[in-house]
Amino acid sequence: MFIALFIGILTASCVGPTGPRGPAGSEVYSATIEIDSDVDFGIDDEFVSIASYGWNILDEETVDYGLVLGYLRFQNTTNWHALPLTTPFDNDIVVLRYSFDIDNFDLIVEGEVPDNNEANENLFDGDVLRIVAIPPTLLAKGKGLDYSNYETVVKAYNLSFED
């Protein structure tokens, strides 16, 4: 009986008032971009083209310790593909990948055939890019998730997008 009373007092003493709301990095951020190959891309070299999208909602904590994901849906389809993505195209192998920083998200198209940039860029014209940024404070919620599966990520983090 003494042990039960001691545990009861100990448990009651651990309960306190509700603390303040968490930092700004406590929500998942997302963006949807329709790719316009004529406007978005600039040629970096004979193999690589880069589309830079300003995206200043990332904080240093999310960039350094969180997770930033990119997904692509080809025009007139319903399937989402996790990036990076490799696809054969016009006698070329094209890799679509990304990089990011606090104020920018770069979509990178890289081919194996020199000076095939414009054709490779046009492969993604009109496609939809979705970016999801998960701060480190919310990563535990998705522990064990298959982050390459777009639908799983949307469901786990209760994301909603307008199509």
N, C-alpha and C positions, 0 to 999 in steps of 0.2 A: 504494500500500500504506500509506504514511504517513497519507493522508487517511482510509482505512478504519479504521486503528487509532485515530486521533484521534476519529472519529465514535463508535466503539465505547466509548471511555473517557468521552466526553461523555454518551452515552446511559446508561451504567452509573452515572454520578455523579448523574443525575436521579432515579433510583429510590431511594426511601427507605421507611421503615416506614409501615405503614398508619396513618392518622390516626384520631382519635376519630370516633364516629358523629355525623352532622349534627344540627342543631338540631331542636327539636320541630316546626317548620314543614316537615318533610321528608316528610310523609305527607298523603294526600288524606283529607278528612273528609266524612262524609255523614250524612244523616238521612232517615227516612221518616215522613211524617205523614199520617194519615187525617183529612181535613177534616170537622169537625162544625160545620155552619153555625149551629146553635142555640147552641153554646157558644163557638166560636172568635172570631166577629166582633163588633166593636163599631162603631157608626155614628160616623163622623168628621164628616160633613156630609151634606147632602141627596143627594149623588152618590157618596160614597166610604164604604166600609166597610173596616176593617183587622182582620186576625187577627195578633196578636203572639205569636210562639213564642220563648221563651227558648232561646238556643243559645250557650252560653258557651265553645265550643271554638275560636272564631276568635281569632287573635292579630292584633296591629296590622299586622304585615307582610303577612298574607294579605288583610286588609281593604283596605289601601292599595295593594298591588302585585300581589296574586294575582287569582284568579278565583272568583266565587261564582255558581253556576248554579242555576236552578230549573226543574223539569220537572213536568208534570201528566199523570196518566192518569185519564181519565173512568171512572167506575164501570162495571163490566161490559164494558170494552174492554181491548185489549192495546197500543194505541198510546200512546207518550209524546209530549207536546207541550212544546217549549221555551217558557219564559216570557220576555218578555211574550207574551200570547195575547189576541187580539181575536175575539169571537164574537157574532153576532146572537142576541138572546134577548128574548122578550116585548115586542115593539115597542121594543126598546132595543138599543144596541150596548154590550157589556160588555167591559171590558179587565181582564185579570188580570195584575198585575205584582207586583214585590217590591222591598223595600229591606232593607238589613242593616247591622249594626254589630258590634262585638266581642261583645256579649252578647245580640243579638237578631236575629231574622229576621221581617220583616213581609210578610204576604201581603195585597195591596191589590186590592180589587174596586171598579172605577169604572164607573158607567153614565152615559148621557147624559140619561136621563129623571129628573127630580127625584123624590125620595122613593120610589124603586123598589128601595131597598137590600135589603130582606128577600128579595124575589123573585130579585134578582141573586145574593145570598149562597147561596140554596138551589140555584142552578144547580150549585154545586160541592160540595154536601153528599155525603159518602161517597166523593168522589174522593181519589186518592192524590197527595200532593206529595212529590217527592224533591228534596233540596238537596244539592249537591256543592260543596265548597270546595277549591280547588287552590292551594296556596301558590306563591309566585313561584319557589321553587327547583325546582319540578316542571313549570313551564309550558313549558320548552324541550322536554320529552319530548313534549308535544302540539302542537308547532309545526306549523301547517298543518292542524290538525284542524278539522272542522266541529263546533263546540261546540253547535250547535243540534240535532245528531243525538244523542239520548240513547244509543243502542246503540253508537255510535262512541266516545263518552266512556267508557262502562262498559268497553269492550274495551281502549281505550288505557291506562287507568289501573288495569286489573285489579280493578274494583270488584265486590263481590258484595252482593246485597240478598236478604233473605228476603221472599217474597211471601205 
